[in-house]
Amino acid sequence: MINVILSGGSGTRLWPISRTLMPKQFVKLFDGMSLFQKTLFRNKGLCKRTVVVSNSEQLFLALDQAEEIGEGGLSFLLEPVGRNTAPAIAMAAFGVNSDDILLVSSSDHLIKDEAAYKDAVLKAVKLANDGYIVTFGIKPTYAETGYGYIESSGCDVLSFKEKPDAETAEEYIKKGNFYWNSGMFCFKAGVLLGELKKYSPRIYETSLAAHENALKDDEKTKIRLDDMKAIAEDSIDYAVMEKSSLVKVVPCDMGWSDVGSFESLYAELGRDELGNTSSLAINIDSKNNLILGGERQIATIGIEGLMIVDTPDALLIARQGCGQQVKNVVAKLKERGGELHNIHLTAHRPWGTYTVLEEGSGYKIKSIVVTPGKRLSLQKHFHRNEHWVVVSGTAKVQNGDKELVIGANESTYIKAGVVHRLENPGLIDLVMIEVQVGEYVCEDDIMRLEDDFKRDEI
């Protein structure tokens, strides 16, 4: 069996801890591990191979986090833009044999009862071998309005239901044969593709063309932008599941959560005797609050049922029950422009990290950490000059036609338009301060001429 992990989401309802370039599946929220890492661990004993469907910006995060837990040998299907789950699953299926069984799972789901999960997967595999497309129905624990529902009789699907209002959700719970739609699937690749061709032929054809025209490099399949844009955006539920007569459901109770809102995150985190999540916050006459913080001390007095999420560059305060509206905040941030919706002050790159220390009109100050043996792309900027000061470690610098090695408390200056490169030739991290000065200091002022990580080709 092959595990297909869908990992292209941005987790907008968990802003500000989740950003486009550090979405919730890679944030280490549980036991010092990310949901992506937990997904890898959960499925490695069940599957012989793993294919991660992601966007190019998240490739190196996935590789780094897999390496952290000793999970190598992943294959990647890289989408330049998202087109929902139907094309993503179709292109993954085109890349394997028609008789291969695929277990499709999301990278950002939490499953606490792994024994029940394994039992459900084994039941699904049996049905998949019989030629069915299997989905997993989660036994609901309350009347959730943010999930779709599956009405069933045993393993037979009677109907799929859209996200209901509160009254309808209560009726579903009382009837007892309605399950949350988990978004996980199991099927033979050829069976799924046959049903997709039958019920959504245009998605089938354009996804096939995109796969055949893709760039294939080692374990990475990179879909071309024009080919991806030609595919209609649709979910696998609409494109296949709600139309096919081959669909079965495996009802299960495995401690599942999609961690899709701060309310669902609150339900999964440890709490004190007054229902507050943070052991570091000072809470006086305060109860039942989600409190997520970083370096700053948080103190609460006389509050109840709030969500307080503090990061170095953004603070969210909301009433519990309003978590679905966080995505509206992200939409407003996108309208304003800037990077708050997109990236944290500390950004992860395949060569290390950088942290924005201060930014103002015409300047930006960063702390840069380059891991041993890594180097940035050969590049130039059109609108900014850069001053580099080494704090620790050794820097090998290409500055135009000059090459120099500088150590702690030494510096160099890169003039706008000059081709340059930074490398760490040492055995310890290179830590340096970069001061950017110019009329435009945004991250997109960069032209890569050469890149070890082939980012412009992805």
TINU-28123 format. One record per residue: residue in one letter; x negated, y negated, z negated of N, C-alpha, C, CB in turn. Coordinates in steps of 0.1 Angstrom, whole numbers, plus 5000, padded with zeros to 4 digits. Glycine has a CB too. Layout:
BEGIN
aXYZXYZXYZXYZ/...
END
This chain:
BEGIN
m499250125000500050005000499149885000501050004988/i499649775007498849655008499649545001498649615023/n498949474992499649364985499449234993499049344970/v500549174996500549045003500948934993501549035015/i500048854989500248744979500548614986499048734969/l501748564984502048434989501548324979503648424991/s500648244984499948144975499848004981498648204972/g500847964988500747834995501447724988501247845009/g502147754977502947644970502147544963503947714961/s502847434960502147324953502647294939502247194961/g503747364935504247354922504647214917503247414912/t505447144925505747004923506546984910506446944934/r507247084905508047074893507247084881509147174893/l505947114882505047114870504047004871504347254869/w504346904879503446784878503546714865503846684890/p502446664859501146644864500146744862500646514859/i500446864856499446964854499147034867499747064843/s500247044876500047104889500046994900501247204892/r499047004908498846904920498646984932497646804917/t498746924944498646994957497347064958498746894968/l496247004953494947074954494547154942493846964956/m495447154932495247244920496647284915494447174909/p497347364924498747404920498847504909499447464933/k500047524904500247594891499747734891501747594888/q499647794903499147934903497647944899499347994917/f496947834900495547834897495247764884494747764908/v496247714877496047654864496047764853497147544861/k495047754844494947864835495847834822493447884830/l497047884823498047854813498247974803499347824820/f497948094807498248204799496948294796499348294805/d496648304783495448394779494148354786495848534782/g494048224790492748184796492748234811491648244789/m493848274816493848324830494948244838494148474831/s494748234851495748174859496748284863495148104872/l497948234868498948324873498448404886500248254877/f497648334894497048404905496148514901496148304914/q495348494891494448604885495248714880493448544875/k496348684872497148784867497848874878498248724858/t498248804889498848874900497848974906499248774911/l496548934907495549024913495349144904494248954914/f495249124890495049234881496249324881494849174867/r497449264882498649344881498849444892499949254880/n498349404904498649484916497449574920499049394927/k496249544914495049614919495149764918493849564913/g495849814908495949964906497050024914496249994892/l497849934921498949984929498649984944500249914926/c497749894947497449864962496049884965497949714965/k495749924977494449954982493749834988494450064992/r494549734991494049614998494949494994493949635013/t494349374995495049244991494849145003494649194978/v496049095007495948985017496648865011496749025030/v495848755010496348625004496748535015495348564995/v498048495015498548395025498548255018499948425030/s497748165023497448045016497247935027496248055007/n497047815022496547705030495047685029497347575028/s494447625038492947615038492447545026492547545051/e493247445020492747375009492547454997493647255006/q493347564996493347654984492447774985494747694980/l491847794997490947915000489847924989490347905014/f489147824987487947834978488347844963487047714980/l489447784960490047814946490347954944491247724944/a490948014954491348164953490048244953492148204965/l489048214961487848294961487148284948486948244972/d487048164942486348144930487048214918486247994926/q488348204918489148274907489048424908490548214906/a489148474920488948614922487648664918489248654937/e486548584921485248624917485048624902484148524924/e485748524895485648514881486048644874486548404876/i487048714880487548834873487048964880489048834873/g486148944889485549064896486349124907485249164886/e487249044913488149104923487649044937489549064921/g486749124943486349074956487049154968484849104958/g486649124980487149194991488549154995487149344988/l488949034992490248984996490248945011490748864987/s491348965017491548915031492448785030492249015040/f492348695039493048575038493748545051492148455034/l495048505051495748445062495948305059497148525065/l495348215067495248065063496247995073493848015064/e497147925067498147845074497747695073499547865069/p497647625084497247485084498447395078496947425097/v499647445080500847385074501847495071501547275084/g502647475061503547575056504847575065503947555042/r505347695067506647715074507547805067506347765088/n507447815054508247895045507848045046509747875048/t508648125039508148265037508348355049508848325026/a509348335058509548425070508348425079510748375077/p507748315084506648325092505348375084506248185098/a505248345072504048385064504048535063504048325050/i505248595059505348745058505148805072506648785052/a505748745082505648805095504248815100506548725105/m503448705099502048715103501248805095501448575103/a501548825082500848925075501149065080501148915060/a502449085083502849215088502249245102504349225089/f502049145110501449165124499949205122501449035132/g499349175111497949215109497649345104497349115100/v498649435102498449565096499149665106499049575082/n499049795102499749905110501249905107499050035107/s502049945116503449935115503950025103504149975128/d503250135100503650225090503150185076503250365093/d502250085075501750035063502849985054500649935065/i502850015041503849955032503249825026504250055021/l504049725027503549595021504349565008503749475031/l503649524998504249474986504049324986503649544973/v505049244988504949104989505249044975505949045000/s504348974970504548904957504048764957503748984946/s504648684948504248544947503048534938505448454942/s502248434940501048414932501248344919499948334940/d502548294917502748204905503848264897503148064910/h504048394897505148454888504448514876505948554896/l505048514865504648574852505448694850504748474840/i504748814848505448934845504848994832505349044857/k505549004821505049044808505149194806505748974797/d506049264811506249404809505649484822507749454807/e504349504822503749564834504149714836502249554832/a504549784825504949924827506249924835505149984813/a507249834831508449824838508249774852509449724831/y507249684854506949644868506449754876505949534867/k505549834871505049954879506150044882503950024871/d507050074873508150164875509050114886508950184862/a509249984886510149924897509449934911510449774894/v508149904911507449914924507450054929505949864922/l507250154921507250294926508650334931506950384914/k509750284925511050304931511250234944512150254921/a510650114945510750034958509950104969510249894956/v508850164965508050234975508750354981506650284969/k509450424972510250544977511250494987510950614965/l511950384984513050334993512350285006513850224987/a511250215005510550165017510050285026509250085013/n509650395020509250505028510450565036508650615020/d511650545031512850585037513450485048513950615027/g512650385050512950285060513750165056513750355071/y513850135043514550025038513649905035515350065026/i514249785035513549665031514049635017513849545040/v513149635007513549634993513249504987512849754985/t514149454979513949334971514049374956514849214975/f513549294948513649314933514549224927512149304927/g515549274920516549194913516249194898517949244915/i516149074892515749054878516949044870514848934877/k517049124860518249114850518248984844518149234840/p519248904846519248764840519448764825520448684847/t518748674819518848654804519648534800517448644798/y520048454810520848344807521448294821520148224800/a522348204821523048154833522148044840524448094830/e521148084847520247994854520847944867518848074856/t520747814869521347754881520247734891522047624878/g518947754888517947724897517447844906516747674890/y518147964904517748084911518948124920517348194902/g518548194931519648264939519948394932519148284953/y521048454935521448574928521748684939522748554920/i521648814934521948924943523049004936520649014945/e524149024943525249104938524949254943526649054943/s525049344934524649484938525549584932523249514934/s525549704938526149824932525049934932527449874940/g524349954921523150034921522049964929523450174926/c521550044939520549984948521049924960519450094951/d522449934962523049874974523349724971524349944977/v522949644981523149504980524549474986522049424988/l525349404978526749364982526749224988527649374970/s525949134982525849004988524648924982527148924985/f524248824989523248724983524048594980522048704993/k523748534969524448414965523448304964525148434952/e523848184969522948064967522948024952523547944976/k522047934949521947874936523247824931520847764935/p523847884920525247844916525247724907525847964910/d526447674905526647574894526747654881527947484896/a526747584870526647644857527847734854526647534846/e529047694858530247774856530147904864531547704860/t529747904877529648024885528548114879529347984899/a527448054875526348134869526848214857525148054865/e527648154849528248214837529148334841529048114828/e529848314852530748424857529848544862531648374868/y528748514869527848614873527348704861526648554881/i526948634851526348694839527448794833525848594828/k528648744832529748824826530048954834531048744825/k529948944847530249054856529149164855530349014870/g527949134852526949234849526249294861527549334841/n526649274873526049334884525349234893527049424893/f525049114888524349014895522948994889525148874894/y521948984898520548974894519948854900519849104898/w518948794893518148694899517348744911517148624888/n517348664921516548694933515048664930517048624946/s514248764929512848734924511948684935512248864919/g512248704948511348664959510248764961510748534956/m510348884955509348994958510049104967508849054944/f509149164975509749254985508749374987509949184999/c509349484992508549604996509149665008508449704984/f508349695018508849755031507649795040509649645039/k508049885049507049915060506949795069507450045068/a505749755073505549635082506449645094504049625086/g506449755101507249775113508749755111506949905120/v509249805100510649785097511049645096511049865085/l510249565088510549425086510449355099509549365076/l509449375107509249305120510349345130507849345126/g510849465129511949505138513249425134512249655137/e513449415122514649335117514549185120514949355102/l513249135118513048995122513248965136511648955118/k512849055145512949045159514449045163512249155167/k515249135156516649145158517449025154517149275151/y517148975142518048865137517448725138518248895122/s516048715139515448585141514348595152514848525128/p514848615164513848645175512848535178514548685188/r513248405176512348295179511248295169513148165179/i511548315156510548315146509548435149511148325132/y510148545152509348665156508348635167510248785160/e508848575178507948545190506948445187508848505201/t507248335180506248235178505248275167506948105173/s505748355157504748405147503748505154505548475136/l504248585163503448685170502348605178504248775179/a502848505185501948425193500848355185502648325202/a501248305173500348235164499348335159501048175153/h499748455156498848565151497848605161499648685145/e498348625174497448665184496448565188498248715197/n496848435187495948325191495048275179496748215196/a495148345168494448295156492948315157494948365143/l492248235149490748255148490448355137490048115144/k489748455140489448565131487948565128489948705136/d487648545115486248535110486148615097485848385108/d485348725098485148815086486548855081484348745075/e486848815069488148855063489148745063487948895049/k488948645072489848535073490548525087489148395070/t491848515087492548485099493148345098493748595101/k492748255107493048115106494048085117491748025107/i495248045114496248005124495947865129497648015117/r496147855142495847715148497047625145495647735163/l496747495143497747405139498947395149497147265138/d498647385162499747375172500647495172499147355186/d500047615170500747735169501647745157499847855170/m501147695146501947695134503147595135501047655121/k502847475141503947375142505047425151503347245148/a504747525160505747575169506747675163505047645181/i506447715151507247815144508347735136506447905134/a509547785137510647725129510447755114512047775134/e510747665105510647685091511847755086510447545084/d511647875079512747945074512248045063513548025085/s513148075054512748175044513048315049513548145030/i512448415043512648555047514148595043511648645040/d514648525032516048555028517048525039516448485015/y516948405045517848355055517548435069517648205058/a516248445072515848505085516148655086514448485087/v516148725075516248875075517248925064514948945074/m516948905052517548975041519048965041516948925028/e519548845043521048825043521748875055521348675041/k521048925065521648965078521449115080521048895089/s520349175074520049315077520949415070518549335074/s521149525076521849635069520949735062522749715079/l519649705063518649795058518049755044517449805067/v518749655038518249595025518749675013518649445024/k517849705004518149764991517549674980517549904990/v518049694968517549614957517249714946518649514952/v516149684939515749754927516049664915514249804927/p517049694907517349614895516249644885518749634890/c515749544878514649564869514649454858513349564876/d514049494847513949404835512449414831514949444823/m511649324836510249334833509549204828509549364846/g510349124821509849004815509348904826508649034806/w510148884836509748804847510148654846510448854860/s509248574850509548424851508748374863509148354838/d509448284870508748214881507948084876509648174893/v508148054863507447944857507647824866505947964855/g508947804871509247704881509647574875510347754889/s509647554862509947424856509247424842511447404854/f509247304836508647294823509547364812508447154819/e510847374815511747454806511347604806513147434810/s511047654818510647794818509247814812510747854832/l508347724814507047724808507147724792506147614813/y508047634787508247624773508747764767509347514770/a509547834775510047954770509048064769511148004779/e507848044776506848144776505648114767506348164790/l505547994762504447954754504747974739504047804756/g503647994732503748014717504147884711502448054711/r504947894700505547774693505347794678506947754697/d505247674671505147674657506547694651504547544651/e506647694637507947724631509047624634507747734616/l508647504639509647404643509847404658509147264638/g509347494665509547504679508747414688510947474682/n507647354683506747274690505647364696506147154682/t505247334708504247424715502747394711504347414730/s502447274708501047244706500647254692500747104712/s499547324690498947334676498047224673498247464674/l497647144683496747034682497446904679495847014694/a498746894683499446764681499846754666500746764690/i499946634662500446604649501946574650499746484642/n502846654644504246644646504946624632504846774653/i505546504631506246464619507746454622505646334613/d508546534615509946534617510346554631510546404612/s509546634638509746664653509946814655508546604661/k510846854664511046994666511447024680512147044656/n511247144685511647194698511147114709513147204698/n509847074709509246994719508147074727508646864713/l508147064740507047114748505947004748507447144763/i504847034743503746934742502446994748503446884727/l502046944760500846984766499946864767501147044781/g498746884762497746774762496346824765497746704749/g495546724767494146754770493246704759493746684783/e492446594762491446544752492046454742490346484760/r493146384746493646274737494446334726494446174744/q494446284714495246324703496746274706494746264689/i497646374704499046344706499746354692499746434716/a500546254689501246254676502746224679500746154666/t503646294673505046274675505746244661505746384682/i506746154661507546124649509046124653507045994643/g509746214646511246204648511846234661511646074643/i511146314669511746344682512146494683510646314693/e513046524692513546664694513846684709514746684685/g513446804714513846844727513246764738515346834728/l512046724736511346644747510246734753510746514741/m509846694765508646744772507646634774509146814786/i506446654768505446564768504246624774505046504754/v503846584786502746644794501646534797503246714807/d500546544790499446444791498246494798499046394777/t497846424809496646464816495746334817496946514831/p494546334820493646214820494146104828492346254824/d494946124839495446014848496946004849494846034861/a497646084841499146074842499846134830499646144855/l500946074826501646114814503146134818501546014802/l503746244815505146274818505846284805505346394827/i506946214803507846234792509246244797507746104782/a509946354793511246384798512046464787511246464811/r513346454788514146544780514146684786515646484779/q514246784777514346914781515746924788514247024770/g515747004799516947004808516846924820518146964800/c515846834821515646744832514446794841515446604828/g513946914838512746954845512846964860512347084840/q514046994865514147004880513946874887515547064883/q514046764879513846624885512446584886514646524877/v511546664881510046624882509646614897509246724874/k510246704905509846694919510246554925510546804927/n511246494920511546354924510546254921512946314919/v509846274910508646194906507546204917508146224892/v507346334920506246354930506646294944506146504932/a507946294947508346234960508146084959509846264962/k508346014948508145874946506645844947508645824932/l505845934941504345904942503845914956503646014933/k504446004964504046024978504445894986504646144984/e505545834983506045714989505045604986507445674985/r504545594974503645484970502245494977503445484955/g501945614980500545634985499645664973500045514993/g498345694976497445724965497245874964497845664952/e496645914953496246054952496846124940494746074951/l497646054932498146114919498946244921499046014912/h499646254932500446374935499546494940501546354945/n498346454945497546544953496446604945497046474965/i495846534936494546584930494446534916493346544939/h493746604908493346564894492146474895493146684885/l491846414884490546334883489346424886490446264870/t489446554881488446644884488946734895488046734872/a488146734906488546814918487546924920488546724931/h488047044924487247164927486947174941487947284921/r485647194944485147204958484347334958484347084962/p484147394970483447524971481947514966483447574985/w481447384966480047364961479947324946479347264969/g481147304940481147254926482347174923479847174923/t482147064915483246974912482846834912483847014898/y483846744913483546604910484646544902483446524923/t484346444894485346384885485246234887485046414870/v486446174890486446024891486445964877487745984899/l485445884875485245824861485945684861483745814858/e485845614872486445484872486645444887485645374865/e487745364890488045324903488645184903488945424910/g488245104912488844964913488744924927488044874904/s489044794929489044734943487644734948489644594943/g487344814959486044814965485044904959485544684966/y485444984948484345074943485045194936483544994932/k484245304935484645424928483345484922485345524937/i483545534909482345594902482745744899482045524889/k481845834903482145974902481046044894482346044915/s481346154887480346244882480446364891480646284867/i479346414896479246524906478446634900478746474920/v478946754901478246874897478146974908478946944884/v476947004912476647094923476047224918475747034934/t476647344920476147464914474947514922477247574915/p474047594915472847634921472947694934472047724911/g472047654944472047714957473147664967472247854956/k473947574962475047514971474647384976476347514963/r475247344987475047214993476347154999473947215003/l476447024999477646965005477446965020477746815000/s478446925027478346925042477446815046479746895048/l476846825058476146725065477246625070475246775077/q477146495065478246405067477846265068479246425056/k478846175071478646035071479945965068478045985084/h479845845063481045765059480945635067481045735044/f482145585071482145465079482345335071483345475089/h482945345059483345225051482745215038484845225050/r481845305034481345295020479845325020482045385010/n479145255011477745295007477745374994476845165005/e476745454992476745544981475345534973477045684984/h475445514960474245514952474345644943474245384943/w473245724944473245854937472145844926472945974946/v472545884913471545884902471646024896471945774891/v470546094895470546234890470446224875469246314895/v471446294868471446304854470646424849472946314849/s470846534855470046654852470046754864470746734839/g469046834864468846924875467946854886470146964881/t467946924898467146864909468046854921465946964912/a467846744928468646714940467746714952469446584939/k468046784963467446774976468346694985467146924982/v467846584990468646484997468146465011468646354989/q469046485021468746435034469446305036469246545045/n468646205039469046065040468646015054468545975028/g469446025064469045995077467946085082468445845078/d466746035086465746125091464746155080464946065103/k465046115068464146145056464746255047463946015048/e463846335041464246435032463446415019464046575037/l464046415008463346384995463946474984463446234991/v463146494974463646574962463546474950462746694960/i464646464943464746374931465146444919465646254934/g464646404908465046464895465746374886463746524888/a465846414873466546334863466046194862466446404849/n467046094862466745954860466145894873465845924849/e466245964884465745914897467045894906464746004904/s466945804916468045774924467745754939468745644918/t468745744947468645714961469845634965468345844969/y469845574977470845494982471245534996470445344982/i472545564999472945605012473745495018473845735011/k473245445029474045335036475145385045473045245044/a476245305046477345345054476945375068478445235054/g477445485074477045525087475845615089476845405095/v475145635078473945715078474245865075472845665068/v473745955083474046095081473246145069473646175094/h473946215060473246255048473846395043473446145037/r473046445033473446575027472846585013473046695036/l473646655004473146674991473046824988474046604980/e471946874982471847014980471247034966470947074990/n471647144959470947184947470047304949472047214936/p468747284950467847394952467447464940466647344960/g467847414928467447464915468247584910467447364905/l467947624898468547734891469647694881467547824884/i469747564878470747514869471647414877470147444857/d472747374871473647284877472947144880474947264869/l473247094891472846954894473946864890472446934909/v473646774881474646674876474146534880474846684861/m475046454887474646324891475846234891474046334905/i475546104890476545994891476445934905476245884880/e477645924911477745864924478545734923478445954935/v478045624928478745494928479045464943477845384921/q480245454946480745424960481045274960481845514965/v480545204970480945064971481245034986479744964967/g482444974989482844945002484244895003482645065011/e484644865015486044815017487044925016486144745030/y486645055017487545165017486845285010488145195031/v487345324999486645434991487545554989486145384978/c488545584998489345694997488645825002490745675005/e489145944998488446065001488446105016489046174994/d489346045024489346085038488346005047490746055043/d487545915041486545855048485245945048486145715042/i485346045056484246145057484346205071484346245046/m483146215077483046295090482046405087482646205102/r482446525088481646645086480946675099482346765079/l479646685099478946725111478546875110477646645113/e478246925098477947065096478447105082476347095097/d478947225081479447265068479247415065480947225067/d478647445054478447585051479747665049477547595038/f480747585045482047655042483047645053482647595030/k482647585065483447575077484847525074483547715083/r484947415066486247365062486947295074486047265051/d486247235083486947165094487347265104486047065100/e486947395103487347495113488547575107486247595116/i488947545095489947625088491347555090489647645073/
END
